[in-house]
C-alpha cells in the first residue's frame, strides 16, 4: 500500500486506537505495525477473525492478565543462559495466561473455531514438566543485610572495642562493629555467599527447563498476541458500531462515518457508487468534502486491515492499492510550491493507477491559474477514469463539475449548505454539483458588503446564472428534505395512531368474543334447562295419557254411561292433560324459536322495563327486583322469574296495564296428523278413545278441522262420538254431515288456547 496515502488518511491514529485495546506488548506491536492487505483471501481471513472476536466479546472475552512477551527470555534460556527471578516469574505468568485463554476458547470452540485454532496444544508439555511445575508459583525475592554496627561517641571510643566502619559528618559519632560480633558477621557473610550460590544453581536449573521449551513459549506468545490482536480489532470495531463488509466490484457505503470523529456529532454520508468510475464532490468550503473523501478511504483501509468500518451497510472491493493527494504539499526546504507538490503527487498517482486502485484527490489541480488548472483537472480525471477502479476528487472548478455532468461513468456530488444560516450541514447529495457560496461565506465572516457586491459584479453573467441555478436547486432540495422529514414524521404519527386503533379494535374484538362466548354458554345453559323442563312436561303428559287410557279401559269394562262424578273426574284429567300439553308445546317452541336468537342487553334490567322469558313463553313488565329475582306482571298475573332468564322486550308494553297476558303458551306443531277418522265397525268405547286421540294429534299438527265418519246404524257410536266432542276442551264446535253419518269438527285456534 502507498505509504503517503496511509499517512494522509491518518491510519496511524487508527493504529494508536487499536493498540490501546491490546493487553500486552506482543499484541500491541502487531497493532502498531498493522497494514492493509491487498489480498482478497487475507482480507477475508482477517474479517472472519474480527467477526469471531465480536461474538466472543458479546459472550465474554478471555482474560489476558499476566501475559508477557517472553520470547527473548525463552531464546536466551534456550542458548543455555540463566534467567533472573523476574524473568522466570513472567514466564510462569505467561504460561498460566495462555492456558487460561486456551480453556476459555475450548468452551466456545463452536463460536470461535478460527481463534480456537490459534491456541497452542504444545503448552501442555510445558505446564506438565515435573521439574518446572513445582516452582512456577514460588516467590524468588531475597534480601541482603549490612554488617551490624553501633553508634559510639568519639570520646568513648576505648569503651567499645571493635572495628570502626564510619563516622558522622561532625566527627562526634563513630559507627563501630564490636569485636564480639565480628566473627558472627563473618559467618553471616559466608552463609550469604552460599545462599547466592544455591539461588544461582536453582535459577540455572529452572532456566534449563525453560530453555528446553523455548519453541513452545515463543509459539504461546505468538498465539496469545494473535488472539489478543483479533479481540482488539473486534473491540475497536464495536466501539464505532462497525458493520460486516460484503466484498464486491463496486463501492456502496450507507450511513458511513469518519472513525476518528466524535460519533455523537459526525454526520453520516451515503456513497452508493455502483457503476461510477469518477465522483466529483463540490460545495462550500468547510462543508465536509474532504471528510467524505477520507471517510471512503479509511473505510476501505479498515476493511483490508481486518476491522469493520463504521457504517450501517457496506460493500467494498479489495483494492490492490490506495493512492491519495490530500493536503498542502508545500515544502520550502525542497523548493516546492503548493502547486508543484500537488503535481509531483499527481505524477505518482498516474503511475500507480491500475484497475484495482482507489484514487483520492483533494482540490485536484488547484493552486494555479483557474483556467489552466480546470483544464488540467479535466484531463487528469478523464485519464484516471480509464485507468483506476474508482477516483474521488473535490473541486471548486465549474468546468470540472460540467465535465462530470457530461461524462459517462462520472457523477457529481454536493455537500450541504443552509441558505438561511449560511452554515454547512455536512450532508452529501449525489447527482448534482454544489455551489461554492464563497461570497456568502465571506459576508458571514465579516467582509465589507461593498467588496462583496463589487466581486459579484465582476463575475461572468453565465457564471452568476449557473451559481444562482445551483443555489435554487439546493434550496429546493433542502425544502424537499424538510417536507420529506415532516411527511415521515406525520407518517410515523399516523402509523402509531393506526397501531393504537388496531390495538383498540383487537381489544374490542377480544371483549366481544368473550361476551359472545359468555352468551353462548348462557344460551346452552338455558337450552339445557328448557330441555329438562320439556322432558319433565312430556313425562307428565305421558303419565296423564296413561291415566286417561286406564280410565277409558275401566269405562269400557263398566260399559255404562258415566255419572256426574265420573264426568267431573274425566274433565279434570282433560284439563290437566291440556295444561301439560300446552307446557310441552311452549318449551318446544322456546327451544325451536327462542334460544337461537342473539341476546342483546346493553344495561341492567330495572323495574318498569318490558321483558320476556323465551324459555317460559312469558311477556310482561318488571314490577320489582329482589335477590336476583324479578316479579313480572302481565295482565292480571304476576310471576317470579330469575333475572338471568329475562331479556328486554323491544315490542313489549310500556306498563303493566298495557302488557300482554303474563303467560302465552304455544304448542310446537307435530309433523303430521290425519284429518279423517273412520269409526265404522267399532264399539262406542273404542270410538271415544279414538276421537280423543284424533283431536289431540290434529290440534298439535295445527289442523283447523277434522272429519269423523261414524255411520248411522243404531246411533250408539254417533252418540258416543258427539258426547266426547262436547267434553273435549280443544273442540270449538261440531256439525252433522252426510245425512248424519259423519261429523265435521272445528278445533280451537292455537292462538286462543
Buried (B, 14 or more C-beta within 10 A) or exposed (E): BBEBBBEBBBBEEBBEBBBEBBBBEBBBBBBEEBEBBBEEEBBBBBBBBBBBBBEBBEEEBBEBEBBBBBBEBBBBBBEEBBBEBEBBBBBBBBBBBBBBBBEBBEEBEEBBEBBBEBBBEEBEEBBEBEEBBEBBEEEBEEEEEEBEBEEBEEEEEEEBEBEBEEEEEEEEBBBBBBEEBBEEBEEBEEEEEEEEEEEEEBBBBBBBBBBBBBBBBBBBBBBBBBBBBBBBBBBBBBEBEBBBBEBEEBBBBBBBBBBBBEEEEBBBBBBBBEEBBBBBBBBBBBBBBBBBBBBBBBBBBBBBBBBBBBBEBBBBBBBBBBBBBBBEBBEEEEEBBBBBBBBBBBEBBBEBBEEEBBBBBBBBBBBBEEEEBBBBBBEBBEBBBEBBBBBBBBBBBBBBBBBBBEBEEBBBBBBBBBBEEBBBBBBBBBEBBBBBBBBBBBBEEEEEEEEBEEEEEEEEEEEEEBBEEBBEBBBEBBEEBEEEEEEEEEEEEEEEEEEEEEEEEEEEEEEEEEEEEEBEEEBEEBBEBBBEBBEBBBEBBEEBBEEBEEBBEEBBEEEEEBEEEBEEEBEEBBEBBBBBBBBBBBBBBBBEEBBEEEBEEEEEBEEEBBBBBBBBBBBBBBBEBEEEBBBBBBBEEBBEBEBEBBBBBEEBBEEBEEBBEBBBBBBBBBEEBBEEBBBEEBEBBBBBBBBBBBBBBBBBBBBBBBBBBBBEEEEEBBBBBBBBBEBBBBBEEBEEEEEEBBBBBEBBEBEEB
